[in-house]
Amino acid sequence: MDTQRKDQEERRERIKDRIATTTAVIVLLAVWEGWVRLAHIPASMFSSPTQIVQATIDAWPTLWPATRVTAFEGFVGFAFAVLAGILVGIAFYCFRTLNAALYPLLYAAQTMPLITIAPLFLIWFGFEISGKIVITAFWGLFPIAVQTIRGLKAVPQFYSDVALTCGATPVWTLWHVKLRVAARQIFGGVRISAAYIFATATTAEYLGARKGLGIWLQAAYNSFRTPLIFSATIVIVALTVLLMAIVNVCERVLLGPVENDENPDE
């Protein structure tokens, strides 16, 4: 009964939170719309929500193909980033000399501004989609690698001791025990990476590409079509939300709900 009552209370709290969020968004949009209309602000300076929606509908025949390009770059680049980030993190964890020599550089690499490095990728890979995938994967792997290293280091030693005592090999212990215990923190790095993937892809396109949301956004900016700038922003946010939802579903399927985790120290 206590468990059932607790679940009902948690469900009510989640419903209250969603209602509060929905209400806040509706109020914000209403204030935004009213302010633009009452202040007679030109659409080229600042657009109202209705103007943005109408502009998005009108421009959809060109917006959708650009969205497909950026979505492809982002999803493929993110998949490579997850794979490379986890493998790099495992390598740094397993080889102490490598970790001591390069971990500070790996950590500092997260602070590199994209605008200063992207021109090099344009020189190396040109304006093709493959170059944007490489840039996206390269920028996306850093938080995943760092969180993989930190997660593996945080695994309590007794997990390894028990596995090795039972006859497991160090390699088996790493892949089946340590990575499983560190998985929550690794997924934290994956979520950080997912939050910036499509912004990275769009910025890379803006700096040099043949198609994609970055080029579409650049055309909207050059023609002073402010509603379309908001349209591109909404699409990027929607793609990011979709990717974050996929990551959350994968985490839940692979690891189960967070509340089901047990603290071994208790």
Secondary structure, 3 states (H helix, E strand, C coil): CHHHHHHHHHHHHHHHHHHHHHHHHHHHHHHHHHHHHHCCCCCCCCCCHHHHHHHHHHHHHHHHHHHHHHHHHHHHHHHHHHHHHHHHHHHHHHCHHHHHHHHHHHHHHCCCCHHHHHHHHHHHHCCCHHHHHHHHHHHHHHHHHHHHHHHHHCCCHHHHHHHHHCCCCHHHHHHHHHHHHHHHHHHHHHHHHHHHHHHHHHHHHHHCCCCCHHHHHHHHHHCCCHHHHHHHHHHHHHHHHHHHHHHHHHHHHHHCCHHHCCCCCC
